[in-house]
């Protein structure tokens, strides 16, 4: 079992979404081949017809999952074609050893303007060229960290928290950042011109000590990690919320978890927005290519 950052190995989680977001204790002792079905109700946030996924802001699923926003696979192409942001949805959540999916979706179309409002929320965040306000945080070594201190380098910034139990959210963001970090170590020309920053959404738990352990596990250097190219930041909750809201990220604490959207931002060396990655579809190689462009964008 992998205990990096308090995460449970994906082999334990593979067969059931309940093992990812269960309200009760997590256990691998599930009957092989078990299929479970739950009623799901919520509102469609966005639809990706190319990947067959729909992001839903769903209600609590009793005895299984708290209310939150997350993507779900939908195999019914006709239903996908009808869905739009703002629609109400009822469906059966099927959980098996092969993963999870929605079946039998019933859609109630949104009132005029609701789809536009949902799309606007999904697209929230500053446009390219916007100057990012300075911030005052503390890194994994307890040292002050600000945007001014990081000027002169392209900055790839994301938001995570170390106890996040959803593999496609914070753990994926940190794994993507780890891949970018490995490439920076190999690229002598880009390395001094770029930097990574992960900001916690859980400052009450994610102290500098916790962040140091979490970050060093992702670089796999542990006690030898110097964090020269990747900082992990915490700080005053109001300051973190101000920064998150600037980038269009919404979050709240609920039933012991932090329910949040995803935002990753690439800033130019002079502290302006170069690109916003919304959701979890972006890839490390895409970010690296954009970083190479960003380092020259202000010249």
C-alpha positions as CSV (number, residue, x, y, z in Angstrom):
1,X,0.0,0.0,0.0
2,X,1.3,3.4,-1.0
3,X,1.1,5.9,1.9
4,X,2.6,8.9,0.1
5,X,0.9,12.0,1.4
6,X,-1.7,9.9,3.2
7,X,-3.1,8.4,-0.1
8,X,-4.3,4.9,-0.6
9,X,-2.8,2.9,-3.5
10,X,-5.0,2.9,-6.6
11,X,-5.1,-0.9,-6.7
12,X,-7.2,-0.8,-3.5
13,X,-9.4,1.9,-5.0
14,X,-9.7,0.5,-8.5
15,X,-12.8,-1.5,-8.1
16,X,-15.1,1.0,-6.3
17,X,-15.6,4.7,-6.1
18,X,-16.8,4.2,-2.6
19,X,-13.3,3.4,-1.6
20,X,-12.3,6.8,-2.9
21,X,-14.9,9.0,-1.3
22,X,-16.6,6.8,1.2
23,X,-18.0,8.5,4.3
24,X,-17.0,5.4,6.3
25,X,-13.6,3.6,6.9
26,X,-11.8,2.5,3.8
27,X,-11.2,-1.2,3.3
28,X,-10.0,-3.4,0.5
29,X,-12.1,-6.3,1.7
30,X,-14.8,-6.2,-1.0
31,X,-16.3,-9.3,-2.7
32,X,-14.7,-9.8,-6.1
33,X,-17.0,-8.8,-9.0
34,X,-19.4,-6.9,-6.7
35,X,-21.5,-4.3,-8.5
36,X,-23.3,-1.6,-6.5
37,X,-25.9,1.0,-7.7
38,X,-26.8,4.3,-6.2
39,X,-29.3,7.0,-7.1
40,X,-27.6,10.3,-8.1
41,X,-29.2,13.7,-8.4
42,X,-27.5,17.0,-9.3
43,X,-26.8,19.7,-11.8
44,X,-24.7,19.4,-14.9
45,X,-21.8,21.8,-14.8
46,X,-20.1,20.9,-18.1
47,X,-20.2,18.2,-20.8
48,X,-17.2,16.8,-22.7
49,X,-18.7,14.8,-25.5
50,X,-15.2,13.8,-26.9
51,X,-14.2,12.0,-23.7
52,X,-17.8,11.0,-22.7
53,X,-17.6,12.7,-19.3
54,X,-20.0,15.0,-17.6
55,X,-19.1,17.1,-14.6
56,X,-21.9,17.1,-12.1
57,X,-22.5,19.1,-8.9
58,X,-24.4,16.3,-7.1
59,X,-26.3,16.0,-3.9
60,X,-25.2,13.7,-1.1
61,X,-25.5,10.0,-1.8
62,X,-26.5,8.5,1.5
63,X,-24.1,6.0,3.0
64,X,-21.7,6.5,0.2
65,X,-20.5,9.9,-0.8
66,X,-20.9,13.5,0.4
67,X,-22.2,16.2,-2.0
68,X,-19.5,17.4,-4.3
69,X,-18.5,18.3,-7.9
70,X,-16.7,15.7,-9.9
71,X,-16.7,14.1,-13.4
72,X,-18.6,10.9,-14.3
73,X,-18.3,8.7,-17.4
74,X,-21.5,8.4,-19.4
75,X,-21.7,5.8,-22.2
76,X,-25.1,6.8,-23.5
77,X,-24.1,9.1,-26.4
78,X,-27.6,10.2,-27.1
79,X,-27.9,11.4,-23.5
80,X,-24.6,13.2,-23.8
81,X,-25.7,15.0,-26.9
82,X,-28.7,16.3,-25.0
83,X,-26.9,17.4,-21.9
84,X,-25.8,21.0,-21.3
85,X,-24.5,23.1,-18.4
86,X,-27.3,24.0,-16.0
87,X,-29.5,20.9,-16.7
88,X,-30.8,18.9,-13.7
89,X,-29.9,15.2,-13.9
90,X,-31.0,12.0,-12.2
91,X,-29.1,8.8,-12.9
92,X,-27.9,5.5,-11.5
93,X,-24.3,5.5,-10.4
94,X,-22.8,2.1,-11.1
95,X,-19.7,1.1,-9.1
96,X,-17.8,-2.1,-9.9
97,X,-14.3,-3.5,-10.0
98,X,-13.9,-1.9,-13.5
99,X,-14.6,1.6,-12.2
100,X,-17.7,3.7,-12.1
101,X,-20.2,5.2,-14.6
102,X,-23.6,6.8,-14.9
103,X,-26.5,4.9,-16.4
104,X,-30.1,5.7,-17.3
105,X,-29.7,9.5,-17.1
106,X,-32.9,11.5,-17.0
107,X,-32.4,15.2,-17.9
108,X,-34.5,18.2,-17.0
109,X,-33.5,21.0,-19.2
110,X,-32.4,24.2,-17.6
111,X,-34.3,27.5,-17.7
112,X,-33.0,30.0,-20.3
113,X,-29.8,31.5,-19.1
114,X,-28.9,28.7,-16.7
115,X,-26.5,27.1,-19.2
116,X,-24.7,30.3,-19.8
117,X,-24.4,30.8,-16.0
118,X,-22.9,27.3,-15.6
119,X,-20.5,27.9,-18.5
120,X,-19.4,31.2,-17.0
121,X,-18.7,29.6,-13.7
122,X,-16.7,26.8,-15.4
123,X,-14.7,29.4,-17.3
124,X,-14.1,31.7,-14.3
125,X,-10.7,33.1,-14.0
126,X,-8.6,36.0,-15.3
127,X,-7.9,36.3,-19.1
128,X,-4.3,36.0,-20.4
129,X,-2.3,39.2,-19.8
130,X,-3.9,40.0,-16.5
131,X,-1.4,41.1,-13.9
132,X,-1.5,38.7,-10.9
133,X,-1.7,40.5,-7.5
134,X,1.1,39.8,-5.1
135,X,0.6,37.3,-2.3
136,X,2.1,36.6,1.0
137,X,2.5,32.9,1.9
138,X,4.9,30.6,3.7
139,X,6.7,27.7,2.0
140,X,7.6,24.2,3.2
141,X,10.6,25.5,5.0
142,X,8.7,28.2,6.9
143,X,10.2,30.9,4.7
144,X,8.1,33.9,3.4
145,X,7.0,33.3,-0.2
146,X,5.6,36.0,-2.5
147,X,5.1,36.5,-6.2
148,X,7.7,39.3,-6.1
149,X,10.2,36.7,-4.9
150,X,9.4,34.5,-7.9
151,X,9.6,37.2,-10.5
152,X,11.9,36.5,-13.4
153,X,10.8,32.9,-13.9
154,X,7.7,31.4,-15.6
155,X,5.6,30.1,-12.7
156,X,3.3,27.1,-12.9
157,X,0.9,27.3,-10.0
158,X,-1.8,24.9,-8.8
159,X,-4.0,24.3,-5.7
160,X,-4.0,21.0,-3.7
161,X,-4.4,19.7,-0.3
162,X,-2.4,16.8,1.1
163,X,-5.4,14.7,2.4
164,X,-7.4,14.9,-0.9
165,X,-8.8,11.4,-1.5
166,X,-9.8,11.8,-5.1
167,X,-7.1,10.4,-7.5
168,X,-8.1,12.6,-10.4
169,X,-7.9,15.8,-8.4
170,X,-5.0,16.8,-6.1
171,X,-3.0,13.6,-6.5
172,X,-3.2,13.9,-10.3
173,X,-2.2,17.6,-10.1
174,X,0.8,16.7,-7.9
175,X,1.8,13.8,-10.2
176,X,1.6,16.1,-13.2
177,X,3.8,18.7,-11.4
178,X,6.2,15.9,-10.5
179,X,6.5,15.0,-14.2
180,X,7.2,18.6,-15.1
181,X,9.7,18.8,-12.2
182,X,11.6,15.8,-13.6
183,X,11.8,17.4,-17.0
184,X,13.0,20.7,-15.6
185,X,15.8,18.7,-13.9
186,X,16.8,17.4,-17.3
187,X,16.5,20.6,-19.2
188,X,19.4,22.9,-18.4
189,X,18.1,25.7,-20.6
190,X,14.6,25.8,-19.1
191,X,15.4,24.9,-15.5
192,X,16.7,28.4,-14.3
193,X,13.8,30.1,-16.1
194,X,10.9,28.2,-14.6
195,X,9.4,27.4,-11.2
196,X,6.5,25.3,-9.7
197,X,4.2,26.3,-6.8
198,X,1.6,24.2,-5.1
199,X,-0.7,26.1,-2.7
200,X,-2.7,24.2,-0.1
201,X,-6.4,24.7,0.4
202,X,-6.2,23.2,3.9
203,X,-3.8,25.5,5.8
204,X,-5.1,24.2,9.2
205,X,-3.7,20.8,8.6
206,X,-1.0,21.4,5.9
207,X,1.7,23.0,7.9
208,X,5.2,23.6,6.4
209,X,6.3,20.3,7.9
210,X,3.4,18.4,6.4
211,X,4.0,20.0,3.0
212,X,7.7,19.3,3.1
213,X,7.0,15.6,3.6
214,X,4.3,15.5,1.0
215,X,6.4,17.4,-1.6
216,X,9.5,15.3,-1.0
217,X,7.5,12.1,-1.5
218,X,6.4,13.3,-5.0
219,X,10.0,14.2,-6.0
220,X,11.1,10.9,-4.4
221,X,14.1,12.6,-2.8
222,X,12.7,12.7,0.7
223,X,15.2,14.1,3.2
224,X,17.5,15.1,0.3
225,X,15.0,17.3,-1.4
226,X,16.0,21.0,-1.6
227,X,12.8,22.4,-3.2
228,X,15.0,24.6,-5.5
229,X,12.5,24.4,-8.3
230,X,9.2,23.5,-6.6
231,X,7.7,25.2,-3.6
232,X,4.7,24.1,-1.5
233,X,2.9,27.0,0.2
234,X,0.5,27.5,3.1
235,X,-0.5,30.7,4.9
236,X,-3.3,32.7,6.3
237,X,-6.7,31.2,5.2
238,X,-7.9,34.6,3.9
239,X,-4.8,35.1,1.8
240,X,-5.2,31.6,0.3
241,X,-8.8,32.2,-0.5
242,X,-8.0,35.6,-2.1
243,X,-5.5,33.9,-4.4
244,X,-7.8,31.0,-5.2
245,X,-10.7,33.3,-6.0
246,X,-8.5,35.4,-8.3
247,X,-7.9,32.3,-10.4
248,X,-11.6,31.3,-10.4
249,X,-11.2,28.4,-8.0
250,X,-14.1,27.7,-5.6
251,X,-13.8,25.5,-2.5
252,X,-15.5,24.8,0.8
253,X,-15.0,22.4,3.7
254,X,-17.7,19.8,4.1
255,X,-17.9,16.5,6.2
256,X,-14.2,16.5,6.8
257,X,-13.3,17.0,3.1
258,X,-12.5,20.1,1.0
259,X,-14.8,20.2,-2.0
260,X,-13.1,22.2,-4.7
261,X,-12.8,22.8,-8.4
262,X,-9.4,22.7,-10.2
263,X,-7.3,25.6,-11.5
264,X,-3.7,25.5,-12.7
265,X,-2.2,28.7,-13.9
266,X,1.0,29.5,-15.9
267,X,2.4,33.0,-15.2
268,X,4.9,34.9,-17.3
269,X,8.2,36.0,-15.7
270,X,6.8,39.5,-15.2
271,X,3.9,38.1,-13.2
272,X,1.0,38.1,-15.7
273,X,-1.4,35.3,-16.6
274,X,-0.1,33.4,-19.6
275,X,-2.7,30.5,-19.5
276,X,-5.3,29.0,-17.2
277,X,-5.8,25.2,-17.3
278,X,-9.3,24.4,-16.0
279,X,-10.0,20.9,-14.7
280,X,-7.7,17.9,-14.9
281,X,-7.4,17.3,-18.6
282,X,-4.1,19.1,-19.1
283,X,-0.9,17.1,-19.6
284,X,2.7,17.7,-18.3
285,X,4.1,17.9,-21.8
286,X,1.5,20.6,-22.7
287,X,2.5,22.7,-19.7
288,X,6.2,22.3,-20.5
289,X,5.6,23.5,-24.1
290,X,3.7,26.5,-22.8
291,X,6.4,27.2,-20.2
292,X,9.0,27.4,-22.9
293,X,6.8,29.9,-24.8
294,X,6.0,31.9,-21.6
295,X,9.7,32.5,-20.7
296,X,10.0,34.7,-23.8
297,X,6.5,36.2,-23.8
298,X,7.5,39.4,-21.9
299,X,10.6,40.2,-24.0
